[in-house]
Amino acid sequence: MVAKYIKENANDVVFNLEYNAERPHLIIPEYGRHLQKLIDQAVIIESKEERNKAARYIISVMGSLNPHLRDVLDFQHKLWDQLFIMSDFKLDVDSPYPIPTREVINLKPERLAYPQKNPKYRFYGNNIKYMIEVANKWEEGEMKSALVKVIANHMKKSYLSWNKDTVTDAVIFEHLFELSEGTINLIQSQEELSTTNDLIRTNKKVSNKSLMPQQKNMKIQGFKKPIAGKKPFVKNNNNNNNPK
């Protein structure tokens, strides 16, 4: 009579346990170890036709594991690239997309050119330097004069947004002369910038645009948000009540 249950030695069971630290490294852990084993088995298949079938099956499994990626543009291309990456670029199959290489995957992006760390006049922002550089490249004429005036007005508006006070045009012209390293000189000119009231009014209009239409109406009509737990006060008009 065959025994229904086979009693195993506890020491043998513990000895045969497989720990994750002893297993091969998962290239893309999100797909799990079972899918990694499927790819490893597909790599060693001798027939290319069978490898193609196995690759298409693995792609379908990968797609079912990531249904949220179906809305991503070129979803299948992404899956095929991940398939070759997980196979350590050893899988020889016919891909409908260009096969990536190890050099392209490991290519590092170029270092970004960060803006200057400590600008002297931080309230003008870093874009004002780009605007000045563009103005210096233009030829002398009406277009350049108009651009310089726009830059100066923008600097004055930025100054008022930061300081909430008045500023003379002479101060803006000196700052513009310093930021342009002497290429734009309006210190001795008779040019007049927009008035402080006009620029402050423009800033207020911009800030009001950020409000929701419902908030604008409440602000115009003077509504206040009711306190939680209290009913709004309703004034009774006793004149409308008919006397008994």
Beta strands, then each sheet from edge to edge (+ up, - down):
end
